[in-house]
Amino acid sequence: MGTHDVRDGERVRKYILNSSIIGSVIGGFSAIQATRKGPRDWRLILLWVSWAITVALAVGSVMQDDQDARALGDS
């Protein structure tokens, strides 16, 4: 296993173990349940849009933290 493989594993671990990512995944399960059981109206569309925004913000947050950590390491 090379150093490149180790760094990739660390990056993936940052995403998987991040609390905002975990929360967005749980929110996705809730959205799936609401889609299965609830009425199909404008609120369902808003639910999925808000979930997508939550995922985008969570991923962006992890990416920003990673960039900040790299910038501190380079200094």
PDB file with SEQRES, HELIX, SHEET and CRYST1 records, atoms N, CA, C and O in Angstrom:
SEQRES   1 A   75  MET GLY THR HIS ASP VAL ARG ASP GLY GLU ARG VAL ARG          
SEQRES   2 A   75  LYS TYR ILE LEU ASN SER SER ILE ILE GLY SER VAL ILE          
SEQRES   3 A   75  GLY GLY PHE SER ALA ILE GLN ALA THR ARG LYS GLY PRO          
SEQRES   4 A   75  ARG ASP TRP ARG LEU ILE LEU LEU TRP VAL SER TRP ALA          
SEQRES   5 A   75  ILE THR VAL ALA LEU ALA VAL GLY SER VAL MET GLN ASP          
SEQRES   6 A   75  ASP GLN ASP ALA ARG ALA LEU GLY ASP SER                      
HELIX    1 AA1 THR A    3  ILE A   16  1                                  14    
HELIX    2 AA2 SER A   19  LYS A   37  1                                  19    
HELIX    3 AA3 TRP A   42  ASP A   74  1                                  33    
CRYST1    1.000    1.000    1.000  90.00  90.00  90.00 P 1           1          
ATOM      1  N   MET A   1       0.850  -1.172   0.000  1.00  0.00           N  
ATOM      2  CA  MET A   1       0.000   0.000   0.000  1.00  0.00           C  
ATOM      3  C   MET A   1       0.897   1.237   0.000  1.00  0.00           C  
ATOM      4  O   MET A   1       1.703   1.421   0.913  1.00  0.00           O  
ATOM      5  N   GLY A   2       0.760   2.084  -1.019  1.00  0.00           N  
ATOM      6  CA  GLY A   2       1.590   3.274  -1.134  1.00  0.00           C  
ATOM      7  C   GLY A   2       1.036   4.437  -0.330  1.00  0.00           C  
ATOM      8  O   GLY A   2      -0.055   4.364   0.237  1.00  0.00           O  
ATOM      9  N   THR A   3       1.820   5.518  -0.293  1.00  0.00           N  
ATOM     10  CA  THR A   3       1.384   6.698   0.456  1.00  0.00           C  
ATOM     11  C   THR A   3       0.173   7.347  -0.189  1.00  0.00           C  
ATOM     12  O   THR A   3      -0.646   7.961   0.494  1.00  0.00           O  
ATOM     13  N   HIS A   4       0.057   7.210  -1.513  1.00  0.00           N  
ATOM     14  CA  HIS A   4      -1.105   7.777  -2.202  1.00  0.00           C  
ATOM     15  C   HIS A   4      -2.384   7.085  -1.729  1.00  0.00           C  
ATOM     16  O   HIS A   4      -3.405   7.742  -1.527  1.00  0.00           O  
ATOM     17  N   ASP A   5      -2.335   5.769  -1.553  1.00  0.00           N  
ATOM     18  CA  ASP A   5      -3.494   5.001  -1.088  1.00  0.00           C  
ATOM     19  C   ASP A   5      -3.873   5.404   0.331  1.00  0.00           C  
ATOM     20  O   ASP A   5      -5.057   5.494   0.653  1.00  0.00           O  
ATOM     21  N   VAL A   6      -2.897   5.642   1.166  1.00  0.00           N  
ATOM     22  CA  VAL A   6      -3.152   6.033   2.557  1.00  0.00           C  
ATOM     23  C   VAL A   6      -3.834   7.390   2.593  1.00  0.00           C  
ATOM     24  O   VAL A   6      -4.784   7.583   3.352  1.00  0.00           O  
ATOM     25  N   ARG A   7      -3.361   8.341   1.780  1.00  0.00           N  
ATOM     26  CA  ARG A   7      -3.972   9.674   1.756  1.00  0.00           C  
ATOM     27  C   ARG A   7      -5.402   9.608   1.252  1.00  0.00           C  
ATOM     28  O   ARG A   7      -6.267  10.321   1.762  1.00  0.00           O  
ATOM     29  N   ASP A   8      -5.669   8.773   0.268  1.00  0.00           N  
ATOM     30  CA  ASP A   8      -7.034   8.618  -0.235  1.00  0.00           C  
ATOM     31  C   ASP A   8      -7.944   8.064   0.856  1.00  0.00           C  
ATOM     32  O   ASP A   8      -9.081   8.511   1.005  1.00  0.00           O  
ATOM     33  N   GLY A   9      -7.452   7.101   1.610  1.00  0.00           N  
ATOM     34  CA  GLY A   9      -8.224   6.531   2.711  1.00  0.00           C  
ATOM     35  C   GLY A   9      -8.532   7.552   3.780  1.00  0.00           C  
ATOM     36  O   GLY A   9      -9.631   7.565   4.335  1.00  0.00           O  
ATOM     37  N   GLU A  10      -7.566   8.411   4.074  1.00  0.00           N  
ATOM     38  CA  GLU A  10      -7.788   9.463   5.072  1.00  0.00           C  
ATOM     39  C   GLU A  10      -8.838  10.454   4.587  1.00  0.00           C  
ATOM     40  O   GLU A  10      -9.671  10.913   5.368  1.00  0.00           O  
ATOM     41  N   ARG A  11      -8.801  10.783   3.302  1.00  0.00           N  
ATOM     42  CA  ARG A  11      -9.791  11.721   2.751  1.00  0.00           C  
ATOM     43  C   ARG A  11     -11.188  11.127   2.810  1.00  0.00           C  
ATOM     44  O   ARG A  11     -12.140  11.812   3.183  1.00  0.00           O  
ATOM     45  N   VAL A  12     -11.318   9.866   2.448  1.00  0.00           N  
ATOM     46  CA  VAL A  12     -12.624   9.211   2.490  1.00  0.00           C  
ATOM     47  C   VAL A  12     -13.121   9.151   3.925  1.00  0.00           C  
ATOM     48  O   VAL A  12     -14.303   9.382   4.182  1.00  0.00           O  
ATOM     49  N   ARG A  13     -12.239   8.845   4.853  1.00  0.00           N  
ATOM     50  CA  ARG A  13     -12.603   8.767   6.265  1.00  0.00           C  
ATOM     51  C   ARG A  13     -13.112  10.111   6.766  1.00  0.00           C  
ATOM     52  O   ARG A  13     -14.030  10.155   7.585  1.00  0.00           O  
ATOM     53  N   LYS A  14     -12.535  11.201   6.291  1.00  0.00           N  
ATOM     54  CA  LYS A  14     -12.991  12.534   6.695  1.00  0.00           C  
ATOM     55  C   LYS A  14     -14.443  12.740   6.316  1.00  0.00           C  
ATOM     56  O   LYS A  14     -15.203  13.350   7.068  1.00  0.00           O  
ATOM     57  N   TYR A  15     -14.833  12.236   5.154  1.00  0.00           N  
ATOM     58  CA  TYR A  15     -16.213  12.393   4.705  1.00  0.00           C  
ATOM     59  C   TYR A  15     -17.161  11.467   5.469  1.00  0.00           C  
ATOM     60  O   TYR A  15     -18.239  11.881   5.897  1.00  0.00           O  
ATOM     61  N   ILE A  16     -16.749  10.215   5.632  1.00  0.00           N  
ATOM     62  CA  ILE A  16     -17.633   9.228   6.244  1.00  0.00           C  
ATOM     63  C   ILE A  16     -17.883   9.531   7.720  1.00  0.00           C  
ATOM     64  O   ILE A  16     -19.001   9.357   8.204  1.00  0.00           O  
ATOM     65  N   LEU A  17     -16.868   9.976   8.432  1.00  0.00           N  
ATOM     66  CA  LEU A  17     -16.993  10.181   9.870  1.00  0.00           C  
ATOM     67  C   LEU A  17     -17.409  11.600  10.256  1.00  0.00           C  
ATOM     68  O   LEU A  17     -17.532  11.898  11.444  1.00  0.00           O  
ATOM     69  N   ASN A  18     -17.626  12.470   9.289  1.00  0.00           N  
ATOM     70  CA  ASN A  18     -18.026  13.837   9.591  1.00  0.00           C  
ATOM     71  C   ASN A  18     -19.487  13.863  10.030  1.00  0.00           C  
ATOM     72  O   ASN A  18     -20.343  13.250   9.392  1.00  0.00           O  
ATOM     73  N   SER A  19     -19.770  14.573  11.119  1.00  0.00           N  
ATOM     74  CA  SER A  19     -21.123  14.580  11.667  1.00  0.00           C  
ATOM     75  C   SER A  19     -22.132  15.229  10.725  1.00  0.00           C  
ATOM     76  O   SER A  19     -23.292  14.818  10.699  1.00  0.00           O  
ATOM     77  N   SER A  20     -21.723  16.222   9.957  1.00  0.00           N  
ATOM     78  CA  SER A  20     -22.670  16.847   9.036  1.00  0.00           C  
ATOM     79  C   SER A  20     -23.023  15.895   7.884  1.00  0.00           C  
ATOM     80  O   SER A  20     -24.156  15.899   7.401  1.00  0.00           O  
ATOM     81  N   ILE A  21     -22.073  15.097   7.454  1.00  0.00           N  
ATOM     82  CA  ILE A  21     -22.351  14.101   6.414  1.00  0.00           C  
ATOM     83  C   ILE A  21     -23.285  13.023   6.965  1.00  0.00           C  
ATOM     84  O   ILE A  21     -24.237  12.617   6.298  1.00  0.00           O  
ATOM     85  N   ILE A  22     -23.007  12.567   8.178  1.00  0.00           N  
ATOM     86  CA  ILE A  22     -23.859  11.556   8.809  1.00  0.00           C  
ATOM     87  C   ILE A  22     -25.277  12.092   8.964  1.00  0.00           C  
ATOM     88  O   ILE A  22     -26.243  11.376   8.701  1.00  0.00           O  
ATOM     89  N   GLY A  23     -25.407  13.340   9.388  1.00  0.00           N  
ATOM     90  CA  GLY A  23     -26.727  13.948   9.535  1.00  0.00           C  
ATOM     91  C   GLY A  23     -27.467  14.063   8.221  1.00  0.00           C  
ATOM     92  O   GLY A  23     -28.679  13.857   8.167  1.00  0.00           O  
ATOM     93  N   SER A  24     -26.746  14.392   7.159  1.00  0.00           N  
ATOM     94  CA  SER A  24     -27.411  14.507   5.857  1.00  0.00           C  
ATOM     95  C   SER A  24     -27.846  13.137   5.334  1.00  0.00           C  
ATOM     96  O   SER A  24     -28.872  13.033   4.661  1.00  0.00           O  
ATOM     97  N   VAL A  25     -27.086  12.097   5.632  1.00  0.00           N  
ATOM     98  CA  VAL A  25     -27.489  10.742   5.225  1.00  0.00           C  
ATOM     99  C   VAL A  25     -28.757  10.330   5.974  1.00  0.00           C  
ATOM    100  O   VAL A  25     -29.672   9.755   5.386  1.00  0.00           O  
ATOM    101  N   ILE A  26     -28.804  10.624   7.255  1.00  0.00           N  
ATOM    102  CA  ILE A  26     -30.003  10.316   8.037  1.00  0.00           C  
ATOM    103  C   ILE A  26     -31.192  11.118   7.512  1.00  0.00           C  
ATOM    104  O   ILE A  26     -32.309  10.607   7.433  1.00  0.00           O  
ATOM    105  N   GLY A  27     -30.945  12.371   7.157  1.00  0.00           N  
ATOM    106  CA  GLY A  27     -32.004  13.176   6.557  1.00  0.00           C  
ATOM    107  C   GLY A  27     -32.491  12.591   5.241  1.00  0.00           C  
ATOM    108  O   GLY A  27     -33.674  12.690   4.915  1.00  0.00           O  
ATOM    109  N   GLY A  28     -31.586  11.982   4.487  1.00  0.00           N  
ATOM    110  CA  GLY A  28     -31.976  11.319   3.248  1.00  0.00           C  
ATOM    111  C   GLY A  28     -32.904  10.141   3.492  1.00  0.00           C  
ATOM    112  O   GLY A  28     -33.858   9.929   2.744  1.00  0.00           O  
ATOM    113  N   PHE A  29     -32.621   9.369   4.549  1.00  0.00           N  
ATOM    114  CA  PHE A  29     -33.521   8.267   4.892  1.00  0.00           C  
ATOM    115  C   PHE A  29     -34.895   8.794   5.287  1.00  0.00           C  
ATOM    116  O   PHE A  29     -35.917   8.202   4.940  1.00  0.00           O  
ATOM    117  N   SER A  30     -34.916   9.903   6.008  1.00  0.00           N  
ATOM    118  CA  SER A  30     -36.198  10.514   6.377  1.00  0.00           C  
ATOM    119  C   SER A  30     -36.949  10.987   5.141  1.00  0.00           C  
ATOM    120  O   SER A  30     -38.167  10.836   5.049  1.00  0.00           O  
ATOM    121  N   ALA A  31     -36.222  11.557   4.198  1.00  0.00           N  
ATOM    122  CA  ALA A  31     -36.857  12.019   2.960  1.00  0.00           C  
ATOM    123  C   ALA A  31     -37.422  10.841   2.165  1.00  0.00           C  
ATOM    124  O   ALA A  31     -38.494  10.945   1.569  1.00  0.00           O  
ATOM    125  N   ILE A  32     -36.709   9.744   2.159  1.00  0.00           N  
ATOM    126  CA  ILE A  32     -37.204   8.545   1.464  1.00  0.00           C  
ATOM    127  C   ILE A  32     -38.495   8.058   2.110  1.00  0.00           C  
ATOM    128  O   ILE A  32     -39.453   7.726   1.413  1.00  0.00           O  
ATOM    129  N   GLN A  33     -38.523   8.013   3.436  1.00  0.00           N  
ATOM    130  CA  GLN A  33     -39.734   7.581   4.136  1.00  0.00           C  
ATOM    131  C   GLN A  33     -40.904   8.519   3.864  1.00  0.00           C  
ATOM    132  O   GLN A  33     -42.032   8.073   3.654  1.00  0.00           O  
ATOM    133  N   ALA A  34     -40.626   9.823   3.869  1.00  0.00           N  
ATOM    134  CA  ALA A  34     -41.685  10.791   3.588  1.00  0.00           C  
ATOM    135  C   ALA A  34     -42.193  10.633   2.155  1.00  0.00           C  
ATOM    136  O   ALA A  34     -43.383  10.812   1.894  1.00  0.00           O  
ATOM    137  N   THR A  35     -41.303  10.301   1.237  1.00  0.00           N  
ATOM    138  CA  THR A  35     -41.715  10.097  -0.148  1.00  0.00           C  
ATOM    139  C   THR A  35     -42.594   8.856  -0.279  1.00  0.00           C  
ATOM    140  O   THR A  35     -43.566   8.853  -1.034  1.00  0.00           O  
ATOM    141  N   ARG A  36     -42.254   7.818   0.448  1.00  0.00           N  
ATOM    142  CA  ARG A  36     -43.032   6.581   0.377  1.00  0.00           C  
ATOM    143  C   ARG A  36     -44.414   6.727   1.009  1.00  0.00           C  
ATOM    144  O   ARG A  36     -45.405   6.243   0.464  1.00  0.00           O  
ATOM    145  N   LYS A  37     -44.478   7.402   2.170  1.00  0.00           N  
ATOM    146  CA  LYS A  37     -45.695   7.390   2.978  1.00  0.00           C  
ATOM    147  C   LYS A  37     -46.536   8.658   2.870  1.00  0.00           C  
ATOM    148  O   LYS A  37     -47.742   8.623   3.110  1.00  0.00           O  
ATOM    149  N   GLY A  38     -45.919   9.755   2.517  1.00  0.00           N  
ATOM    150  CA  GLY A  38     -46.624  11.028   2.567  1.00  0.00           C  
ATOM    151  C   GLY A  38     -47.290  11.412   1.267  1.00  0.00           C  
ATOM    152  O   GLY A  38     -47.173  10.723   0.254  1.00  0.00           O  
ATOM    153  N   PRO A  39     -47.997  12.533   1.319  1.00  0.00           N  
ATOM    154  CA  PRO A  39     -48.636  13.031   0.100  1.00  0.00           C  
ATOM    155  C   PRO A  39     -47.599  13.580  -0.871  1.00  0.00           C  
ATOM    156  O   PRO A  39     -46.542  14.059  -0.458  1.00  0.00           O  
ATOM    157  N   ARG A  40     -47.899  13.511  -2.127  1.00  0.00           N  
ATOM    158  CA  ARG A  40     -46.990  14.021  -3.157  1.00  0.00           C  
ATOM    159  C   ARG A  40     -47.471  15.397  -3.582  1.00  0.00           C  
ATOM    160  O   ARG A  40     -48.312  15.544  -4.468  1.00  0.00           O  
ATOM    161  N   ASP A  41     -46.913  16.389  -2.926  1.00  0.00           N  
ATOM    162  CA  ASP A  41     -47.262  17.763  -3.248  1.00  0.00           C  
ATOM    163  C   ASP A  41     -46.011  18.631  -3.217  1.00  0.00           C  
ATOM    164  O   ASP A  41     -44.895  18.112  -3.206  1.00  0.00           O  
ATOM    165  N   TRP A  42     -46.187  19.927  -3.202  1.00  0.00           N  
ATOM    166  CA  TRP A  42     -45.070  20.858  -3.264  1.00  0.00           C  
ATOM    167  C   TRP A  42     -44.132  20.728  -2.069  1.00  0.00           C  
ATOM    168  O   TRP A  42     -42.947  21.044  -2.179  1.00  0.00           O  
ATOM    169  N   ARG A  43     -44.638  20.275  -0.942  1.00  0.00           N  
ATOM    170  CA  ARG A  43     -43.783  20.119   0.241  1.00  0.00           C  
ATOM    171  C   ARG A  43     -42.746  19.016   0.057  1.00  0.00           C  
ATOM    172  O   ARG A  43     -41.642  19.096   0.595  1.00  0.00           O  
ATOM    173  N   LEU A  44     -43.106  17.991  -0.701  1.00  0.00           N  
ATOM    174  CA  LEU A  44     -42.161  16.908  -0.975  1.00  0.00           C  
ATOM    175  C   LEU A  44     -40.999  17.414  -1.832  1.00  0.00           C  
ATOM    176  O   LEU A  44     -39.846  17.039  -1.616  1.00  0.00           O  
ATOM    177  N   ILE A  45     -41.314  18.260  -2.794  1.00  0.00           N  
ATOM    178  CA  ILE A  45     -40.255  18.855  -3.621  1.00  0.00           C  
ATOM    179  C   ILE A  45     -39.328  19.698  -2.756  1.00  0.00           C  
ATOM    180  O   ILE A  45     -38.107  19.622  -2.889  1.00  0.00           O  
ATOM    181  N   LEU A  46     -39.908  20.498  -1.873  1.00  0.00           N  
ATOM    182  CA  LEU A  46     -39.079  21.314  -0.973  1.00  0.00           C  
ATOM    183  C   LEU A  46     -38.233  20.455  -0.045  1.00  0.00           C  
ATOM    184  O   LEU A  46     -37.094  20.805   0.265  1.00  0.00           O  
ATOM    185  N   LEU A  47     -38.783  19.337   0.397  1.00  0.00           N  
ATOM    186  CA  LEU A  47     -38.026  18.422   1.249  1.00  0.00           C  
ATOM    187  C   LEU A  47     -36.778  17.924   0.535  1.00  0.00           C  
ATOM    188  O   LEU A  47     -35.693  17.924   1.117  1.00  0.00           O  
ATOM    189  N   TRP A  48     -36.917  17.498  -0.724  1.00  0.00           N  
ATOM    190  CA  TRP A  48     -35.770  16.990  -1.476  1.00  0.00           C  
ATOM    191  C   TRP A  48     -34.783  18.103  -1.828  1.00  0.00           C  
ATOM    192  O   TRP A  48     -33.572  17.882  -1.819  1.00  0.00           O  
ATOM    193  N   VAL A  49     -35.289  19.282  -2.134  1.00  0.00           N  
ATOM    194  CA  VAL A  49     -34.387  20.403  -2.419  1.00  0.00           C  
ATOM    195  C   VAL A  49     -33.590  20.761  -1.171  1.00  0.00           C  
ATOM    196  O   VAL A  49     -32.383  20.992  -1.251  1.00  0.00           O  
ATOM    197  N   SER A  50     -34.253  20.807  -0.024  1.00  0.00           N  
ATOM    198  CA  SER A  50     -33.534  21.140   1.204  1.00  0.00           C  
ATOM    199  C   SER A  50     -32.522  20.053   1.564  1.00  0.00           C  
ATOM    200  O   SER A  50     -31.447  20.357   2.080  1.00  0.00           O  
ATOM    201  N   TRP A  51     -32.856  18.796   1.298  1.00  0.00           N  
ATOM    202  CA  TRP A  51     -31.904  17.716   1.553  1.00  0.00           C  
ATOM    203  C   TRP A  51     -30.676  17.855   0.650  1.00  0.00           C  
ATOM    204  O   TRP A  51     -29.546  17.674   1.104  1.00  0.00           O  
ATOM    205  N   ALA A  52     -30.898  18.175  -0.623  1.00  0.00           N  
ATOM    206  CA  ALA A  52     -29.779  18.346  -1.551  1.00  0.00           C  
ATOM    207  C   ALA A  52     -28.884  19.505  -1.123  1.00  0.00           C  
ATOM    208  O   ALA A  52     -27.661  19.416  -1.229  1.00  0.00           O  
ATOM    209  N   ILE A  53     -29.478  20.579  -0.645  1.00  0.00           N  
ATOM    210  CA  ILE A  53     -28.694  21.717  -0.152  1.00  0.00           C  
ATOM    211  C   ILE A  53     -27.897  21.310   1.079  1.00  0.00           C  
ATOM    212  O   ILE A  53     -26.737  21.696   1.226  1.00  0.00           O  
ATOM    213  N   THR A  54     -28.511  20.536   1.958  1.00  0.00           N  
ATOM    214  CA  THR A  54     -27.821  20.058   3.161  1.00  0.00           C  
ATOM    215  C   THR A  54     -26.611  19.205   2.798  1.00  0.00           C  
ATOM    216  O   THR A  54     -25.544  19.356   3.393  1.00  0.00           O  
ATOM    217  N   VAL A  55     -26.767  18.325   1.841  1.00  0.00           N  
ATOM    218  CA  VAL A  55     -25.652  17.483   1.403  1.00  0.00           C  
ATOM    219  C   VAL A  55     -24.548  18.341   0.798  1.00  0.00           C  
ATOM    220  O   VAL A  55     -23.370  18.138   1.091  1.00  0.00           O  
ATOM    221  N   ALA A  56     -24.926  19.299  -0.045  1.00  0.00           N  
ATOM    222  CA  ALA A  56     -23.929  20.171  -0.671  1.00  0.00           C  
ATOM    223  C   ALA A  56     -23.165  20.973   0.376  1.00  0.00           C  
ATOM    224  O   ALA A  56     -21.946  21.115   0.276  1.00  0.00           O  
ATOM    225  N   LEU A  57     -23.859  21.492   1.368  1.00  0.00           N  
ATOM    226  CA  LEU A  57     -23.189  22.247   2.430  1.00  0.00           C  
ATOM    227  C   LEU A  57     -22.278  21.352   3.274  1.00  0.00           C  
ATOM    228  O   LEU A  57     -21.188  21.768   3.665  1.00  0.00           O  
ATOM    229  N   ALA A  58     -22.718  20.138   3.550  1.00  0.00           N  
ATOM    230  CA  ALA A  58     -21.899  19.213   4.341  1.00  0.00           C  
ATOM    231  C   ALA A  58     -20.620  18.855   3.599  1.00  0.00           C  
ATOM    232  O   ALA A  58     -19.538  18.868   4.186  1.00  0.00           O  
ATOM    233  N   VAL A  59     -20.735  18.537   2.322  1.00  0.00           N  
ATOM    234  CA  VAL A  59     -19.552  18.192   1.529  1.00  0.00           C  
ATOM    235  C   VAL A  59     -18.637  19.404   1.399  1.00  0.00           C  
ATOM    236  O   VAL A  59     -17.418  19.282   1.515  1.00  0.00           O  
ATOM    237  N   GLY A  60     -19.222  20.566   1.160  1.00  0.00           N  
ATOM    238  CA  GLY A  60     -18.424  21.792   1.067  1.00  0.00           C  
ATOM    239  C   GLY A  60     -17.688  22.093   2.356  1.00  0.00           C  
ATOM    240  O   GLY A  60     -16.544  22.548   2.332  1.00  0.00           O  
ATOM    241  N   SER A  61     -18.335  21.844   3.475  1.00  0.00           N  
ATOM    242  CA  SER A  61     -17.710  22.074   4.777  1.00  0.00           C  
ATOM    243  C   SER A  61     -16.504  21.161   4.977  1.00  0.00           C  
ATOM    244  O   SER A  61     -15.457  21.607   5.447  1.00  0.00           O  
ATOM    245  N   VAL A  62     -16.647  19.897   4.626  1.00  0.00           N  
ATOM    246  CA  VAL A  62     -15.528  18.952   4.758  1.00  0.00           C  
ATOM    247  C   VAL A  62     -14.389  19.363   3.832  1.00  0.00           C  
ATOM    248  O   VAL A  62     -13.222  19.313   4.218  1.00  0.00           O  
ATOM    249  N   MET A  63     -14.727  19.765   2.617  1.00  0.00           N  
ATOM    250  CA  MET A  63     -13.690  20.190   1.669  1.00  0.00           C  
ATOM    251  C   MET A  63     -12.954  21.431   2.182  1.00  0.00           C  
ATOM    252  O   MET A  63     -11.731  21.518   2.073  1.00  0.00           O  
ATOM    253  N   GLN A  64     -13.692  22.382   2.738  1.00  0.00           N  
ATOM    254  CA  GLN A  64     -13.069  23.593   3.266  1.00  0.00           C  
ATOM    255  C   GLN A  64     -12.165  23.269   4.459  1.00  0.00           C  
ATOM    256  O   GLN A  64     -11.066  23.813   4.573  1.00  0.00           O  
ATOM    257  N   ASP A  65     -12.625  22.391   5.338  1.00  0.00           N  
ATOM    258  CA  ASP A  65     -11.795  21.972   6.471  1.00  0.00           C  
ATOM    259  C   ASP A  65     -10.512  21.310   5.993  1.00  0.00           C  
ATOM    260  O   ASP A  65      -9.442  21.538   6.559  1.00  0.00           O  
ATOM    261  N   ASP A  66     -10.617  20.491   4.951  1.00  0.00           N  
ATOM    262  CA  ASP A  66      -9.444  19.821   4.394  1.00  0.00           C  
ATOM    263  C   ASP A  66      -8.472  20.837   3.804  1.00  0.00           C  
ATOM    264  O   ASP A  66      -7.263  20.728   4.007  1.00  0.00           O  
ATOM    265  N   GLN A  67      -8.991  21.822   3.076  1.00  0.00           N  
ATOM    266  CA  GLN A  67      -8.130  22.866   2.514  1.00  0.00           C  
ATOM    267  C   GLN A  67      -7.462  23.685   3.607  1.00  0.00           C  
ATOM    268  O   GLN A  67      -6.281  24.017   3.503  1.00  0.00           O  
ATOM    269  N   ASP A  68      -8.209  24.011   4.653  1.00  0.00           N  
ATOM    270  CA  ASP A  68      -7.643  24.768   5.776  1.00  0.00           C  
ATOM    271  C   ASP A  68      -6.532  23.983   6.467  1.00  0.00           C  
ATOM    272  O   ASP A  68      -5.497  24.546   6.825  1.00  0.00           O  
ATOM    273  N   ALA A  69      -6.748  22.691   6.653  1.00  0.00           N  
ATOM    274  CA  ALA A  69      -5.744  21.851   7.294  1.00  0.00           C  
ATOM    275  C   ALA A  69      -4.486  21.761   6.439  1.00  0.00           C  
ATOM    276  O   ALA A  69      -3.372  21.780   6.963  1.00  0.00           O  
ATOM    277  N   ARG A  70      -4.664  21.665   5.124  1.00  0.00           N  
ATOM    278  CA  ARG A  70      -3.506  21.622   4.235  1.00  0.00           C  
ATOM    279  C   ARG A  70      -2.749  22.947   4.254  1.00  0.00           C  
ATOM    280  O   ARG A  70      -1.518  22.964   4.239  1.00  0.00           O  
ATOM    281  N   ALA A  71      -3.484  24.053   4.286  1.00  0.00           N  
ATOM    282  CA  ALA A  71      -2.841  25.369   4.308  1.00  0.00           C  
ATOM    283  C   ALA A  71      -2.027  25.545   5.588  1.00  0.00           C  
ATOM    284  O   ALA A  71      -0.940  26.121   5.559  1.00  0.00           O  
ATOM    285  N   LEU A  72      -2.544  25.054   6.699  1.00  0.00           N  
ATOM    286  CA  LEU A  72      -1.798  25.136   7.960  1.00  0.00           C  
ATOM    287  C   LEU A  72      -0.568  24.230   7.928  1.00  0.00           C  
ATOM    288  O   LEU A  72       0.476  24.560   8.491  1.00  0.00           O  
ATOM    289  N   GLY A  73      -0.705  23.094   7.267  1.00  0.00           N  
ATOM    290  CA  GLY A  73       0.430  22.167   7.160  1.00  0.00           C  
ATOM    291  C   GLY A  73       1.527  22.702   6.259  1.00  0.00           C  
ATOM    292  O   GLY A  73       2.701  22.407   6.480  1.00  0.00           O  
ATOM    293  N   ASP A  74       1.168  23.484   5.244  1.00  0.00           N  
ATOM    294  CA  ASP A  74       2.143  24.048   4.326  1.00  0.00           C  
ATOM    295  C   ASP A  74       2.890  25.209   4.940  1.00  0.00           C  
ATOM    296  O   ASP A  74       3.997  25.525   4.503  1.00  0.00           O  
ATOM    297  N   SER A  75       2.318  25.852   5.938  1.00  0.00           N  
ATOM    298  CA  SER A  75       2.960  27.048   6.534  1.00  0.00           C  
ATOM    299  C   SER A  75       4.170  26.709   7.345  1.00  0.00           C  
ATOM    300  O   SER A  75       4.810  27.601   7.903  1.00  0.00           O  
TER     301      SER A  75                                                      
END                                                                             
